[in-house]
Amino acid sequence: MTTGTPRAHAPATLRNREPILEILQRVLPAKGIVLEIASGTGEHVAYFAPRLSPDLLWQPSDVSADKLNDIDLYARESRAMNILAALVLDTQDPWPLHHADAILCCNMIHIAPWEAAIGLIEGAARVLPANAPLVLYGPYKRQGEHTAPSNAEFDKGLKARNPRWGLRCLDTDVLPLAIANGFRAEEIIPMPANNLAIVLRRTE
Ligand SMILES: C[S@@+](CC[C@H](N)C(=O)[O-])C[C@H]1O[C@@H](n2cnc3c(N)ncnc32)[C@H](O)[C@@H]1O
């Protein structure tokens, strides 16, 4: 996996990347810019970019400037020619780009204040054209309830770390926000380990 250069590793990416890839293969356009928000270690983009259309140009990003080196390192090691240098992007600030043809955001909105989710959806509505997908991945509540004891435990742990973090409810929080910003929910896909993938599509 590595050539030995020390860098962050997120073990969950090894477990969830294949099921996420299967969704991306279906829903991403054949060409254009895919903006990844909250890239984290960069392992996802380094896995996806060489396995999807070479005409997709991937733009990784994260709120934390400290993460950009690792993201670029994984990207270089993937040997994919279609990954741009990572950018600082805080969903709550003005975004450093004005157009994307698709957006992917995994595991951010529960590990950030709700305002980060608002910034994500409003920003996505600004930069995506009609019919472009916004793909979210992570754990969610449904109808206000946890879907598994492990998610309830995880939520408790998140709130102990930061009371403004925590699992969001897909039905009462995330989907209403997305719909109010001109998205429709195209697919809600159960994923391993009580996660969901949500494919939203820009309608207007
Ligand atoms: C749990 S990690 C997920 C990383 C990666 N997407 C994954 O699934 O492994 C959460 C990431 O969200 C980023 N993040 C938190 N708040 C953010 C914000 N407001 N805008 C952009 N990224 C943010 C963090 O820096 C961190 O890299």
The ligand as an SDF file (V2000), in Angstrom:
LIG
                    3D

 27 29  0  0  0  0  0  0  0  0999 V2000
  -13.8770   11.3140    9.6720 C   0  0  0  0  0  0  0  0  0  0  0  0
  -12.9890   12.2870    8.5580 S   0  0  0  0  0  0  0  0  0  0  0  0
  -13.5280   11.5750    7.0220 C   0  0  0  0  0  0  0  0  0  0  0  0
  -12.4250   11.5530    6.0090 C   0  0  0  0  0  0  0  0  0  0  0  0
  -12.7440   10.7510    4.7280 C   0  0  0  0  0  0  0  0  0  0  0  0
  -13.7840   11.3990    3.9420 N   0  0  0  0  0  0  0  0  0  0  0  0
  -13.1390    9.3350    5.0770 C   0  0  0  0  0  0  0  0  0  0  0  0
  -14.3090    8.9450    4.9020 O   0  0  0  0  0  0  0  0  0  0  0  0
  -12.2490    8.5970    5.5350 O   0  0  0  0  0  0  0  0  0  0  0  0
  -13.8390   13.8480    8.6120 C   0  0  0  0  0  0  0  0  0  0  0  0
  -13.1330   14.9010    7.7700 C   0  0  0  0  0  0  0  0  0  0  0  0
  -13.9780   16.0400    7.6880 O   0  0  0  0  0  0  0  0  0  0  0  0
  -13.1460   17.1820    7.6370 C   0  0  0  0  0  0  0  0  0  0  0  0
  -13.9910   18.3430    7.9480 N   0  0  0  0  0  0  0  0  0  0  0  0
  -14.5560   18.6650    9.1290 C   0  0  0  0  0  0  0  0  0  0  0  0
  -15.2400   19.8180    9.0410 N   0  0  0  0  0  0  0  0  0  0  0  0
  -15.1270   20.2380    7.7460 C   0  0  0  0  0  0  0  0  0  0  0  0
  -15.6120   21.3660    7.0340 C   0  0  0  0  0  0  0  0  0  0  0  0
  -16.3420   22.3130    7.6300 N   0  0  0  0  0  0  0  0  0  0  0  0
  -15.3030   21.4790    5.7170 N   0  0  0  0  0  0  0  0  0  0  0  0
  -14.5650   20.5260    5.1030 C   0  0  0  0  0  0  0  0  0  0  0  0
  -14.0560   19.4420    5.7280 N   0  0  0  0  0  0  0  0  0  0  0  0
  -14.3380   19.2920    7.0440 C   0  0  0  0  0  0  0  0  0  0  0  0
  -12.0780   16.8590    8.6740 C   0  0  0  0  0  0  0  0  0  0  0  0
  -10.9300   17.6510    8.5520 O   0  0  0  0  0  0  0  0  0  0  0  0
  -11.8140   15.3870    8.3820 C   0  0  0  0  0  0  0  0  0  0  0  0
  -10.7690   15.2080    7.4350 O   0  0  0  0  0  0  0  0  0  0  0  0
  1  2  1  0
  2  3  1  0
  2 10  1  0
  3  4  1  0
  4  5  1  0
  5  6  1  0
  5  7  1  0
  7  8  2  0
  7  9  1  0
 10 11  1  0
 11 12  1  0
 11 26  1  0
 12 13  1  0
 13 14  1  0
 13 24  1  0
 14 15  1  0
 14 23  1  0
 15 16  2  0
 16 17  1  0
 17 18  1  0
 17 23  2  0
 18 19  1  0
 18 20  2  0
 20 21  1  0
 21 22  2  0
 22 23  1  0
 24 25  1  0
 24 26  1  0
 26 27  1  0
M  CHG  2   2   1   9  -1
M  END
$$$$
